[in-house]
Amino acid sequence: MRSVLPVLMVSSALLFLSTNLTAQYVPVPISSFTQDVVAETGNSSLTTTTMALDGTTVSNKVMYTVGFRNSNALGGGGLPDNGTITSGTDVYQLASYAAPNALVIARSQTDNMVLTTPASYSSLRLLGFSTEGTSLINATLHFTDGSSTQALTNYSVSDWFNATANLVTQGYGRVTRATPATGADAYPNNPRLYYININLNCADKIKVLQRISLSNITTAGNNAPFPNAVFLALSARAASYNVSPALTNATCSATGSASLTITGSAGPYTVSWNTVPVQTGLTATNLTAGNYIASITDAGGCLSTYPVTITQVNNVTISSQANTAICPGATFTPAITSNGATYSWSPVTGVSNPAILNPVLSPQSTTTYTVTATLGACTATTSFIVNVNTPVNLTVHADTVICNGAGFAANTVGNATTYSWSPATGVSDPSIANPQLSPATTTTYTVTAITGTCSVSKAFTVSVVPGVAVDAGNAVNIIEGNSTTLQGSGGAGAYNWSPATGLSNATILTPVATPAATTTYTLTITTTAGCHASDDVTITVIPYCIKVMEAITPNGDGINDRWLVTNGACTGSVRAKVFNRYGNLVYESANYQNDWQGTYKGKPVPDGTYYFVLEFTLLDGKRVPLNGNVTILR
């Protein structure tokens, strides 16, 4: 509920003000009372007041409270102790009885009723009366903006006895201003309090009232300075009324409406709306979302405005779709939910059907898609990214032929992060790009290159053909100048010995080898399918070492003391026999070690010529006999 101040159309502009209305006429605090005219405590109506309300020599009267009446046994009358006076729906509040509580304006005098808190009002009621006859007054309203308005001119304020117009209350009595208080009279019918009504025009209702200037302009009668115009309180009706709106907001498929309930003291009210076309009455219908103004005119012709906002209730929904990565050439179908009636996609590139909620998406590059759902006048959108991953590149080995038992590097080229081989048989490491491949049988390998969720596979075949066996034979030792037959063996194919030096034929399995020095020969066999195998054999050439000394001098000088028959290691064993000139055997050894020093049975034989018979068994197994003589000289 809102309270609205009426506004005046000024220069084609509408002004809008607001305040709250709490009663029809409610008390307005005043800060400018100058006289205390109500006795409230003790037994003296003199000391508790500042002046008499009527002529001192005539009656010298003041008002009193109920409490004062009871304390002083005055018999009747009395103003309420709390100062609150109610008349119908109007409430008046008298100022404190212990302080100035009245404006007493004598003939030809002017005084001001100053509002403690300036405010805006539509109607005022001053509570007061006149003493010693009727007073004529003028009232001028002064506003905080510096402007003023003549509100009353030659207005008659009734004497506090017996008048009936604008009566608020009566019979509260009066008492002589004296110590002790005596002479209470006039109750139960007099004195009387009246209201003086001031209705503000439309222009003044929106202004802030600061004070009321009151002038007693009475000229008739000969009882000057009387009559006195006495003012005790001010009540007012706020310049507002209450507006309670009932709004129906617009939805995607329906318009809204606004309905006002207006309560206040200035009715009846008429309403017009700034719709196209203009609508009149408390309710406006077929309202789209937006701001509207209700122009409200009260019974006094004062115009005010009340703003209404109709909100667009967007009840179309659309779910979000997570960003998604796809592989090049792949498709993706989103899983969006919505209550929309129609849909559109942007961009449409790679969209199978841009008019449905979940088309098949096949972008060629990373794309941000936006889908819009429409329901009546409402839309809702969601956006997401389809990331197209970097293509996975893969180049594999060409189909190839290998010999059984052979292997080769795969030579795969790719940009993937991981790889897998299938089958893994014959693959040194099936999780790398370039393993060694050595299948035992013809095999088709499939290589899969993987980066993230993307992969590419390619295959090639490795054909395995039978291999070839080769054996170059066992190593052989020969004596320098001798020959040996190489004992090569193997499968069918082309034969080749390397080096060919010292061989009778380098292209047969068993050539005769006569190397001049120790040589390692390699036999290679190559099949018609291109398979080849190699083996080698070493022929060790031992220098010829048989050299028999013809004389020795076994005199212990360390020179030629022993009979030497070899000077190398070409023999396996030597049998030796030595005879003197008579044919007697003086020395014999089945395994002579170049150690005879011309002795027989431990004693030196005589110098002279001796005869020997030698048989050398060479390392190659051959036997070499040799006869001759040796001379011993000491």
Secondary structure, DSSP 8 states (H G I E B T S, - for coil): -EEEB-B--BTTB---B-----SSBEE--BS---B--EE-SSS-TTTT-S--SS-TTTT-EEEEBHHHHHHHT--S--B-TT-EEEETTEEEE---TTS--BEEE-TT-EEEEEEEEEE-EEEEEEEEEEESS-EEEEEEEEETTS-EEEEEEEEEE-BTTT--TTEEEE---EEESSSS-EEEESTTT-SEEEEEEEE--HHHHTS-EEEEEEEE----SS-TT--EEEEEEEEEEES-EEEEEEEE-EESSS-EEEEEEEESTT---EEEE--SS-EESSEEEEE-SEEEEEEEE-TT--EEEEEEEE-EE----B-----EEE-TT--B-----B--SEEEEES-TTBS-TTSSS--B--SS-EEEEEEEEETTEEEEEEEEEEE-----EE----EEEETT--EE---EE--SEEEEES-TTBS-TTSSS-EE--SS-EEEEEEEEETTEEEEEEEEEEEE----EE----EEEETT--EE---EESSSEEEEES-TTBS-TTSSS-EE--SS-EEEEEEEE-TTS-EEEEEEEEEEE---B---SEE--SSSSSS-SB--BSSS-EEEEEEEEE-TTS-EEEEESS--S-B-SEETTEE--SEEEEEEEEEEETTS-EEEEEEEEEE--
